[in-house]
Every structure is written in structure tokens, then in C-alpha cells.
């Protein structure tokens, strides 16, 4: 009885670094979304105090 002919086929199905890059971008976008959802940029009270120096002007009445 003759031996069966066998052939080995190697298939490379690597897709490159695109999958991990997309995964990292999705994780970053989800983290930013959660930050804005829960904290909503409420770092302070939202008011700004500005000190304006007083201005004095010498005014002499003109007699009217």
C-alpha cells in the first residue's frame, strides 16, 4: 500500500500592530469620557476675584 502524500501549509494570519493601537485609543477615550461624566470639570467654584487698584483724581470745583 502506497504512503499517503502529506503536505504542510503554514498560514500567517498576523494583522500587525493595528489591533493593540485601536485598543489603547479606546481605553483612553473611555477614560476621558468617564472623567467628564463624573467630575464634569468641577475643579473650583467658577468665580475669579480680581483686585482693581483705586484711582484718585484731583477735581476742583469751577464755581457753578
C-alpha positions in Angstrom: 0.0 0.0 0.0 1.5 3.4 -1.0 2.1 6.0 1.6 -0.3 8.9 1.5 1.1 12.2 0.3 1.1 14.8 3.1 1.7 18.5 2.7 2.2 21.1 5.4 0.8 24.6 4.8 1.8 27.4 7.1 -0.6 30.4 7.0 0.5 33.7 8.6 -2.6 35.4 9.9 -1.0 38.2 11.9 -2.7 41.5 11.5 0.1 43.8 12.6 0.0 46.3 15.4 -3.3 47.8 14.4 -5.3 45.9 17.0 -3.4 47.0 20.1 -3.3 50.6 18.9 -7.0 50.7 18.5 -7.4 49.1 21.9 -5.2 51.7 23.6 -7.1 54.5 21.9 -10.4 53.1 23.0 -9.2 52.8 26.6 -8.0 56.5 26.5 -11.3 57.7 25.1 -13.4 55.7 27.7 -11.2 57.2 30.5 -11.8 60.7 29.2 -15.5 60.1 28.9 -15.7 58.8 32.5 -13.7 61.8 33.7 -16.2 64.2 32.1 -19.2 62.2 33.2 -18.4 62.0 36.9 -16.2 65.1 37.5 -17.6 67.4 34.8 -14.7 69.8 35.2 -15.7 71.0 38.6 -12.2 71.8 39.8 -13.2 75.0 41.6 -16.1 77.4 42.4 -16.0 79.0 39.0 -15.5 82.6 40.3 -12.4 84.7 39.8 -11.5 87.5 42.2 -9.7 90.4 40.6 -8.3 93.3 42.7 -8.6 96.6 40.9 -6.5 99.4 42.4 -8.3 102.6 43.5 -7.9 105.6 41.3 -8.0 109.1 42.8 -8.4 112.2 40.6 -8.0 115.7 41.9 -11.1 117.6 40.9 -11.5 121.3 41.7 -15.0 122.8 41.5 -15.3 125.5 38.9 -17.9 127.5 40.9 -21.1 126.6 39.1 
